[in-house]
Amino acid sequence: MAPVLRVLSRTAGIEARVCVTAQHRQMLDQVLNLFEIKPDYDLDLMQDDQSLSELSTAIFSHLDPILDDFKPNWVLVQGDTTTAAIASLMAYYRRIRVGHVEAGLRTHDKWQPFPEEINRRVVSVVADLHFAPTEWARQNLLSEGIANELIAVTGNPVIDALQFVAKQAEPDSVREVLGQLRIRDGKPERTHPRLI
């Protein structure tokens, strides 16, 4: 979602706030640091050996006061996490419009991946706009009865994020390792016996 957040922050007339549940804390913190995103709300809900029902209950109870306080016109969710599914339901309960980033991804097997396939479907049922990464994803949504005018093929923000990262300077730690391996301009020097 980082590339979407960057665009929203530069768009006049939009007040965007970031709320994270920290469902995947370690990965989340790495991404937040990389993209210099400071969440407005960090619920920090994940606990060791937490069940999906416990996580869902925590999201419901902690997100509701935020929606009540901020009163957004839209809630954007990305992907297929339990956080995305529950946040979409919460927005629906409060009659807040939902935009689903990475909409339409399907395996057509409700058990694979679990619980992500059902999370995707839940979000699609309540979403008001579907931002599909590919034409294939758009076709999945159309086959489920979602109106064409509610779907936009936008590409995948993960690709945008990768392109952003690729343009950044290499961290000193990476340069140091590459120097030890005698890699110059992305290619190993022929003198290094362990590299092909």
Secondary structure, DSSP 8 states (H G I E B T S, - for coil): -HHHHHHHHTSTT-----EE--TTHHHHHHHHHHTT---SEE-----TT--HHHHHHHHHHHHHHHHHHH--SEEEEETT-HHHHHHHHHHHHTT-EEEEETTT---S-TTSSTTHHHHHHHHHHH-SEEEESSHHHHHHHHHTT--GGGEEE---HHHHHHHHHHTS---HHHHHHHHHTTEETTEE-TT-TT--
